[in-house]
Amino acid sequence: MAVRIIRRARNVAHNPLLLMAAIVAAVYVLGGAFAAEPANAVERTALQQALKSTVLVLVPDDNGDLYDSGSGTIMDAEKGLILTNFHVMGDPDTGEWFNQEGLAAIGVMPTDLRSAPVLRYMARMIGHDVNLDLALLQVVGMIDDASAALPTNLGLTTLPRGDSDDLLPGDRLAVIGYPGLGGATVTYTEGVVSGFLDEDLDGEYEWIKTDTEVNPGNSGGLAIDANGAFVGVPTAGYSRADVAGKISLVRPGAMALRFYDGAVLGQGNEGKVAGRTASLGRGRSASVSSVVFGDEVDRQNRVVTPMTNLPSGATDLYVSFEYAGFRNGQAFAYEWTIDGEPAYDDSFAWSDGASGVNWLHLFSDEGLPDGLFEITMTLDGKPLYTGTVTVGSAGRSGGTASFGPIVFATEITDDGKPINSGNTFLDVKTVYAVFPVSNVAAGTPWRTRWLYDGDEVLSESDVWEENNIRSSWVSLTHPDGLPVGDFTLELYLGDSLAQRGEFTVAERNAGVRTSKVNVTGVVREVDNSRRTISGALIALLNPGVTIQEWADSDFDESMVAASGTSARGGKFQLDAKVTPGESYGLVVVHDDYKAVAVDNYEIPADAADPYELDVTMQRK
């Protein structure tokens, strides 16, 4: 009887759960309950987890031909978020993308961790910073079938975040990536931190220097510390003529994670301004934004103290601004007027790259005259920006429109008063910003700008809707919680910064349990660990479901939490994630081996992603 049931199961092998049910049924027919074979669960090394977190990035041009390649690191396995270098996706000198849609093919690590990557997904660039040479990609489709829906479980792996600020010269550092095209496999090179590079001398280093070899294809890949944690993005020296010898450069993880968290926040589509959703566009055309006037700038090219009115006798007037979509060689021009009369103008060929922060300066040793100062900027003759600022008493008749100091809070009352106010918050999804309003008339243009660790993540322009408003509020929210870091809110009236406030989301408590993890592993013979078993069926039952209950239900598939089949080399990955700390019924079956059945198999509460489950089976 058992033989006949097994043969029938082979005829329906396209459904692994039916085959498993048939084999399990045979066991019960022959003698009832399972014999509990021990399942050997062993967690793999951090290196294996890091290897699985590294992907190949292939970038086509607009004709679909391969244009460039590099590597990437999976930062969020469930959402399919991948961190890489911008120069893998576009030209860092011009800011132009290699294809208009920002698309790339993604190759994932095979189960044996040795073979060529498996081209599986298409990803799209959803954020980038040319100056940092970083880009964020998100999986959007399948390579084999563009119309197919993405699976619930992408089968990807992430790794822990390390702290690049803790690195010292002499610490071990390893780089993982794909150095070539075609059948090239992943490479692992190891060395030490040889030093740090602070390009702008601001006290924060922009690069980790290492003797670890970084080949061009490794760009955008993964740099790990001795514990296997993410500490940086290796960047090939494609434009680093000033760095001699075999020293390679790695973008520090702390800097890369600020970019990543900010980009994710910007893609959350949950930042709200006065009840309306704000989201970021791609912004590929030339533009100027975040224009601020003041009397001095800092080493980051930003105005130190924003002003809408400078005092009489001021000798210096600066205007700082962010720019994007520029190309070197374009004609940049600007003109100052005072009370409508020309005061100064200049033009030059732009040479400061595609995006960044810059400033212009107007000065007089005798003191600038009182009046209304207006600046106009153009690029290749096309208007970019026009804004005004006053010096002295000009324009001060009547009440001046203004926003008062910002109070941050986790909640507000129905009439807009802050609840649980402060400047440091822990584990919050939403922060409200409440501020006084004076003399702002209906129809006045105003704008909000949110920054995360100094980088803009959300911005929205609007028109003030009512007169006689004394207080208002805006909020910032993200469904997964605001990331740890420093946040800044800037409020603009017209083109002038009217108010600024800051708050911090502090580090979450240590020991937070991982929400879900993949399950991977190898099936081997118990008497010969070198002999692996392909074709074994592995299933984890829903928590609380015993193997006996599953059998009594006629092997109801809805009782199965995750399942999979071992491939060549005995390697497998289950088709759904499981929860650390939960207990599952474990069933493993194969035609030629005794079934393995264990009730209440617990996934450790501190399980890494992926959780490695190695199973041994005994021949019949």
Residue pairs with C-beta under 8 A, 6 or more apart in sequence:
1 26
1 29
1 30
2 26
2 27
2 29
2 30
5 22
5 23
5 25
5 26
5 29
6 22
6 23
6 26
6 591
8 22
9 18
9 19
9 22
9 23
10 19
10 591
12 18
12 19
12 22
13 19
16 537
16 563
16 564
16 565
17 537
17 539
17 555
17 557
17 560
17 563
18 555
19 537
20 537
20 539
20 555
20 563
20 587
20 589
21 554
21 555
23 537
23 589
23 590
23 591
23 595
24 34
24 547
24 551
24 555
24 587
24 589
24 595
25 551
25 555
27 34
27 595
28 551
33 548
34 547
34 587
34 595
34 597
35 594
35 597
36 597
36 598
36 599
37 594
37 595
37 596
37 597
37 598
37 616
37 617
37 618
38 598
38 616
39 586
39 588
39 596
39 598
39 601
39 613
39 615
39 616
40 614
40 615
40 616
41 521
41 601
41 612
41 613
41 614
42 612
42 614
43 607
43 608
43 611
43 612
44 612
45 228
46 159
46 224
46 227
46 228
46 229
46 608
47 188
47 228
48 113
48 612
49 157
49 159
49 228
49 608
49 609
49 610
50 159
50 174
50 176
50 222
50 224
50 228
51 109
51 113
51 176
51 186
51 188
52 109
52 113
52 157
52 610
53 73
53 74
53 157
53 158
53 159
53 222
53 230
54 71
54 72
54 73
54 74
54 109
54 176
54 177
54 178
54 186
54 221
54 222
55 71
55 72
55 73
55 74
55 82
55 106
55 107
55 108
55 109
55 117
56 69
56 71
56 72
56 106
56 107
56 108
56 117
56 119
56 178
57 69
57 70
57 71
57 72
57 82
57 84
57 88
57 89
57 104
57 105
57 106
57 107
57 123
57 137
57 220
58 66
58 68
58 69
58 104
58 105
58 106
58 107
58 119
58 181
59 66
59 67
59 68
59 69
59 70
59 88
59 89
59 98
59 99
59 103
59 104
59 105
60 66
60 67
60 98
60 99
60 103
60 104
60 105
61 67
61 98
61 99
62 99
62 100
66 181
67 98
67 99
68 88
68 89
68 98
69 88
69 178
69 180
69 181
69 217
70 84
70 85
70 87
70 88
70 177
70 178
70 216
70 217
70 218
70 219
70 220
70 221
71 84
71 88
71 176
71 177
71 178
71 217
71 218
71 219
71 220
71 221
71 222
71 234
72 82
72 83
72 84
72 88
72 106
72 137
72 220
72 221
73 82
73 83
73 84
73 159
73 220
73 221
73 222
73 230
73 233
74 80
74 81
74 82
74 156
74 157
74 158
75 81
75 82
75 83
75 136
75 158
75 260
76 158
76 264
77 154
77 156
77 157
77 158
77 518
77 609
78 154
78 516
78 577
79 138
79 139
80 121
80 123
80 138
80 139
80 140
80 150
80 154
80 156
81 136
81 137
81 138
81 139
81 260
81 264
82 106
82 123
82 136
82 137
82 138
82 139
83 134
83 135
83 136
83 137
83 220
83 233
83 256
83 260
84 134
84 135
84 137
84 219
84 220
84 221
84 233
85 133
85 134
85 135
85 219
85 220
85 233
85 235
85 251
86 92
86 128
86 129
86 130
86 132
86 133
86 134
86 135
87 133
87 219
87 235
87 238
88 104
88 135
88 219
88 220
89 97
89 98
89 102
89 104
89 125
89 128
89 135
89 137
90 96
90 97
90 98
90 102
90 128
90 130
90 135
91 98
92 130
92 133
92 239
92 353
92 354
93 328
93 353
93 354
94 327
94 328
94 354
95 130
95 284
95 324
95 325
95 326
95 327
95 353
95 354
95 355
96 354
97 125
97 284
101 124
102 124
102 125
102 126
102 282
103 122
103 123
103 124
103 125
104 122
104 123
104 124
104 125
104 137
105 119
105 121
105 122
105 123
105 143
106 119
106 120
106 121
106 122
106 123
106 137
106 139
107 116
107 117
107 118
107 119
107 120
107 178
108 117
108 118
108 120
108 121
108 155
108 156
109 117
109 118
109 157
109 186
110 116
110 117
110 118
111 520
111 567
111 569
111 571
111 572
111 573
112 568
112 569
112 571
113 186
114 185
115 185
116 182
116 183
116 184
116 185
117 178
117 185
117 186
119 143
120 142
120 143
121 139
121 140
121 141
121 142
121 143
121 154
122 139
122 140
122 141
122 142
122 143
122 146
123 137
123 138
123 139
123 140
124 137
124 138
124 140
125 135
125 136
125 137
126 136
126 137
126 138
126 263
126 267
127 135
127 136
127 259
127 262
127 263
127 264
127 266
127 267
127 280
128 134
128 135
128 136
128 263
129 135
129 259
129 355
129 455
130 353
130 354
130 355
130 356
131 353
131 355
131 356
132 251
132 255
132 256
132 259
133 235
133 251
134 233
134 251
134 256
134 259
134 260
135 220
136 259
136 260
136 263
136 264
136 267
138 267
139 150
139 154
139 156
140 150
141 148
141 150
142 148
142 150
151 575
152 576
153 518
153 575
153 576
153 577
155 518
155 573
156 518
157 518
157 609
157 610
158 609
159 222
159 224
159 228
159 229
159 230
160 227
160 228
160 229
160 230
160 608
161 229
161 230
161 253
161 257
162 224
162 225
162 227
162 229
162 230
162 231
162 253
163 229
163 231
163 253
163 254
164 208
164 231
164 232
164 252
164 253
164 254
164 255
165 252
165 254
167 173
167 193
167 208
167 225
167 231
168 193
169 192
169 193
169 194
169 195
169 196
170 192
170 193
171 192
171 193
171 225
171 226
172 190
172 191
172 192
172 193
172 225
172 226
173 190
173 191
173 192
173 193
173 208
173 210
173 212
173 223
173 224
173 225
173 231
173 232
173 250
174 188
174 189
174 190
174 191
174 212
174 223
174 224
175 188
175 189
175 190
175 191
175 210
175 212
175 213
175 214
175 218
175 221
175 222
175 223
175 234
175 248
175 250
176 186
176 187
176 188
176 218
176 221
176 222
176 223
176 224
177 186
177 187
177 214
177 215
177 217
177 218
177 219
177 220
177 221
177 222
177 234
178 184
178 185
178 186
178 187
178 217
178 218
178 221
179 187
179 215
179 216
179 217
179 218
180 215
180 217
181 217
184 217
187 215
187 218
189 212
189 213
189 214
190 212
191 210
191 211
191 212
191 213
192 210
192 211
192 212
193 208
193 209
193 210
194 209
194 210
194 211
194 247
195 209
196 205
196 207
196 208
196 209
197 205
197 206
197 207
197 208
197 209
197 243
197 249
198 204
198 205
198 206
199 206
199 207
200 206
200 299
200 300
201 299
202 299
202 300
204 255
205 252
206 251
206 252
206 255
207 235
207 249
207 250
207 251
207 252
208 223
208 231
208 232
208 249
208 250
208 251
208 252
209 243
209 247
209 248
209 249
209 250
210 223
210 247
210 248
210 249
210 250
211 246
211 247
211 248
212 223
212 234
212 248
212 250
213 246
213 248
214 234
214 235
214 236
214 237
214 248
214 249
214 250
215 236
216 236
216 238
218 234
218 236
219 234
219 235
219 236
219 238
220 233
220 234
220 235
221 233
221 234
222 230
222 233
222 234
223 230
223 231
223 232
223 233
223 234
223 250
223 253
224 230
224 231
225 231
230 253
231 250
231 252
231 253
232 250
232 251
232 252
232 253
232 256
233 250
233 251
233 253
233 256
234 248
234 249
234 250
234 251
235 249
235 250
235 251
236 248
237 243
237 248
237 249
240 249
243 249
258 452
258 453
258 454
258 455
258 485
259 455
261 452
261 453
261 483
261 484
261 485
262 452
262 453
262 455
262 457
262 483
263 457
264 483
265 271
265 452
265 457
265 458
265 478
265 482
265 483
266 279
266 280
266 457
266 458
267 279
267 280
268 477
268 478
268 479
268 480
269 277
269 279
270 277
270 477
270 478
270 479
271 277
271 278
271 279
271 450
271 457
271 458
271 476
271 477
271 478
272 278
272 474
272 475
272 476
272 477
273 448
273 458
273 460
273 462
273 474
274 462
274 472
274 473
274 474
276 460
276 462
278 448
278 458
278 459
278 460
279 458
280 457
280 458
280 459
283 324
283 325
284 325
285 325
286 323
286 324
286 325
286 326
286 327
286 330
286 379
286 382
286 384
287 323
287 324
287 325
287 384
288 321
288 322
288 323
288 377
288 384
288 385
289 321
289 322
289 323
289 324
289 456
289 459
290 320
290 321
290 322
290 449
290 456
290 490
291 319
291 320
291 321
291 385
291 387
291 495
292 302
292 303
292 306
292 319
292 320
292 321
292 497
293 303
293 306
293 307
293 308
293 310
293 317
293 318
293 319
293 387
293 389
293 496
293 497
294 303
294 304
294 305
294 306
294 307
294 310
294 318
294 320
295 305
295 307
295 310
295 314
295 316
295 317
295 318
296 303
296 304
296 305
296 316
296 318
297 303
297 304
297 318
297 320
297 359
298 304
300 357
301 320
301 356
301 357
301 358
301 359
302 320
302 357
302 359
303 318
303 319
303 320
303 359
306 496
306 497
306 500
307 389
308 389
308 390
308 493
308 496
308 497
308 498
309 389
309 390
309 391
309 392
309 395
309 396
310 317
310 368
310 389
310 390
310 391
310 392
311 391
311 392
312 367
312 370
312 391
312 392
312 393
313 367
313 368
313 392
314 367
314 368
314 391
315 363
315 364
315 365
315 366
315 367
315 368
316 361
316 362
316 363
317 361
317 362
317 363
317 368
317 373
317 389
317 391
318 359
318 360
318 361
318 362
319 359
319 360
319 375
319 387
319 389
320 357
320 358
320 359
321 357
321 358
321 359
321 377
321 385
322 355
322 356
322 357
322 456
323 355
323 356
323 357
323 358
324 354
324 355
325 354
325 355
326 332
326 350
326 352
326 353
326 354
326 355
326 379
327 350
327 354
328 349
328 350
328 351
328 352
328 353
329 349
329 350
329 351
330 349
330 350
330 379
330 380
331 347
331 348
331 349
331 350
331 379
331 380
331 381
332 347
332 348
332 349
332 350
332 377
332 378
332 379
333 345
333 346
333 347
333 377
333 378
333 379
333 381
334 345
334 346
334 347
334 360
334 375
334 376
334 377
334 378
335 342
335 344
335 345
335 375
335 376
336 342
336 343
336 344
336 345
336 362
336 373
336 374
336 375
337 343
337 373
337 374
337 376
338 369
338 371
338 372
338 373
338 374
339 371
339 372
339 394
340 372
340 374
343 362
343 373
344 362
350 379
352 358
360 375
362 368
362 373
368 391
369 391
369 392
370 390
370 391
370 392
370 393
370 394
371 390
371 391
371 392
371 394
372 388
372 389
372 390
372 394
372 395
373 388
373 389
373 390
373 391
374 386
374 387
374 388
375 385
375 386
375 387
375 388
376 383
376 385
376 386
377 383
377 384
377 385
377 386
378 384
385 495
386 495
387 494
387 495
387 496
388 494
388 495
388 496
389 496
390 396
398 439
399 438
399 439
400 438
400 439
401 438
401 439
401 440
401 441
401 444
401 493
401 498
402 437
402 438
402 439
402 440
402 493
402 498
402 499
403 435
403 436
403 437
403 438
403 440
403 491
403 493
403 498
403 499
404 435
404 436
404 437
404 438
404 499
405 435
405 436
405 499
405 501
406 433
406 434
406 435
406 489
406 491
406 499
406 500
406 501
407 418
407 421
407 433
407 434
407 435
407 501
408 418
408 421
408 422
408 423
408 425
408 431
408 432
408 433
408 434
408 501
408 503
409 418
409 419
409 420
409 421
409 422
409 431
409 432
409 434
410 419
410 420
410 425
410 428
410 430
410 431
410 432
411 418
411 419
411 420
411 432
412 418
412 419
412 432
412 434
412 473
413 419
416 434
416 471
416 472
416 473
417 434
418 432
418 434
422 503
423 502
423 503
423 504
424 503
424 504
424 505
424 506
425 431
425 482
425 503
425 504
425 505
425 506
426 505
426 506
426 508
426 509
427 481
427 508
427 509
428 481
428 482
428 505
429 477
429 478
429 479
429 480
429 481
429 482
430 475
430 476
430 477
430 482
431 475
431 476
431 477
431 482
431 487
431 503
431 505
432 473
432 474
432 475
433 473
433 474
433 475
433 476
433 489
433 501
434 471
434 472
434 473
435 471
435 472
435 473
435 491
435 499
435 501
436 470
436 471
437 469
437 470
437 471
437 472
438 470
440 446
440 464
440 469
440 493
441 464
441 467
442 464
442 465
442 466
442 467
443 463
443 464
444 463
444 464
444 493
444 494
445 461
445 462
445 463
445 464
445 493
445 494
446 461
446 462
446 463
446 464
446 491
446 492
446 493
446 494
446 498
447 459
447 460
447 461
447 462
447 491
447 492
448 458
448 459
448 460
448 462
448 474
448 489
448 490
448 491
448 492
449 456
449 458
449 459
449 489
449 490
449 491
449 492
450 456
450 457
450 458
450 459
450 476
450 487
450 488
450 489
450 490
451 457
451 487
451 488
451 489
451 490
452 483
452 485
452 486
452 487
453 485
453 486
454 486
454 488
458 476
474 489
476 482
476 487
476 489
482 505
483 505
484 505
484 506
484 507
484 508
485 504
485 505
486 502
486 503
486 504
487 502
487 503
487 504
487 505
488 500
488 501
488 502
489 500
489 501
489 502
490 497
490 499
490 500
491 497
491 498
491 499
491 500
492 498
513 580
513 581
513 605
513 606
514 580
514 606
514 607
514 608
514 609
515 579
516 577
516 578
516 579
516 609
517 577
517 578
517 579
517 580
517 603
517 607
517 608
517 609
517 610
517 611
518 573
518 574
518 577
518 609
518 610
518 611
519 540
519 562
519 564
519 573
519 574
519 577
519 578
519 603
519 610
519 611
519 613
520 571
520 572
520 573
520 574
520 610
520 611
520 612
520 613
521 571
521 572
521 612
521 613
521 614
521 615
522 532
522 566
522 569
522 570
522 571
522 572
522 614
522 615
523 532
523 533
523 534
523 536
523 538
523 566
523 570
523 572
523 588
523 590
523 614
523 615
523 616
523 617
524 530
524 531
524 532
524 533
524 570
524 614
524 615
524 616
524 617
525 531
525 532
525 533
525 593
525 616
525 617
525 618
525 619
526 616
526 617
526 618
527 618
527 619
529 616
532 566
532 569
532 570
532 571
533 566
533 570
533 590
533 593
533 617
534 566
534 567
534 568
534 569
534 570
535 565
535 566
535 590
535 591
536 565
536 566
536 570
536 572
536 588
536 589
536 590
536 593
536 615
536 617
537 563
537 564
537 565
537 587
537 588
537 589
537 590
538 563
538 564
538 565
538 566
538 572
538 574
538 586
538 587
538 588
538 613
538 615
539 560
539 562
539 563
539 586
539 587
539 588
540 560
540 561
540 562
540 563
540 574
540 578
540 584
540 585
540 586
540 601
541 547
541 550
541 559
541 560
541 561
541 584
541 585
541 586
541 587
542 559
542 560
542 561
542 584
543 561
543 579
543 582
543 583
543 584
545 559
545 585
546 585
546 599
547 585
547 587
547 597
547 599
549 559
550 556
550 559
550 560
550 585
550 587
553 559
561 576
561 578
561 584
562 574
562 575
562 576
562 577
562 578
563 574
563 575
564 572
564 573
564 574
564 575
565 572
566 572
573 610
578 584
578 603
578 611
579 603
580 603
580 604
580 605
580 606
580 607
580 611
581 602
581 603
581 604
581 605
582 602
582 603
583 600
583 601
583 602
583 603
584 600
584 601
584 602
584 603
585 597
585 598
585 599
585 600
585 601
586 596
586 597
586 598
586 601
587 595
587 596
587 597
588 595
588 596
588 597
588 615
588 617
589 595
589 596
590 617
592 619
592 620
593 617
593 618
593 619
593 620
594 617
594 618
594 619
594 620
596 615
596 617
603 611
604 611
